[in-house]
């Protein structure tokens, strides 16, 4: 049986950085979230901000993602 991820609520969007709040379980660092009608938007978890809020980077290949693994992280 596959467990579906919990839906999050957008807290803020600043350029390519998106903060999402989850009620119960937050995704782990570096996990990917796909959004959009055809899942064409890909976000990567950068950090945990609070016990129920995480920060995503909109484009995991962009150099504008602070702390992205592709930058020697």
Secondary structure, DSSP 8 states (H G I E B T S, - for coil): --------EEEEEETTEEEEE-SS----TT-EEEESTTS-EEEEEEEEEETTEEEEES-TT-TTSTT-GGGT-
